[in-house]
Amino acid sequence: MRKKSGTVRYTAKQIKNKIARGEDRTNWAKVNATTGAGLEASIRADVDDVRGEPDWTQSVMGIPAPKDHINIRIDHDVLEWFKKNGRGYQTLMNNVLRAFVQTRQHRVKLKLKL
């Protein structure tokens, strides 16, 4: 059975005709009433807006190494905790394991220096 999609497609000409008939859903009164100060306040309140220079200290240059496919048994409650974070839970699990490995590697390096 095919999944129903709520996506509607229009040509550029159809869109222009809809706008000419006043069928767009933009609240133009609200847009026109927005002041510069209100716009600036809205931008400052945006939590996703990145201000300043990004922190590149944790960046890695190059193409990531290929991942290995394995089968692993994980406690149900642990897996559910990761899954409740939504898509990308396997990547999150990989990142947690990577952080664990890096802390262990750091400890080994410190012991070798002593």
C-alpha positions, 0 to 999 in steps of 0.5 A, a space after each residue: 500500500 502506498 503512503 499518502 503524501 501531503 505534498 502539493 506541487 505547483 508550477 511557477 505560473 500556478 503560484 503567480 496566479 494564486 498570489 494574484 488571487 490573494 490565495 497565499 498564506 502569508 500574514 502580510 499585515 504581521 510582516 508589514 507591522 514588524 519593526 527593525 527592533 522587533 526583527 532584531 529581537 527575534 533574531 537574538 531569541 533564535 537558539 539555533 542562530 550561531 553567533 561568532 566564530 564556531 569552535 573548531 577545536 573538536 573538528 576532524 579533517 578528512 573523510 571518516 573511516 568506514 564503519 564495520 557492520 556488527 551484531 551486538 546484544 544490548 540491554 533493552 532499557 539501554 537501547 530504549 534510552 538511545 532510541 527515544 532520542 529519535 533518528 540517529 540513535 546508532 550514531 549517538 551510541 557510536 559517539 558515546 563509545 568513541 568518547 569512552 575509548 578516547 578517555 581510556 587512550 588518554 589515561 594510557 598515554 598519561 601512564 606512559 609519560 610517568 
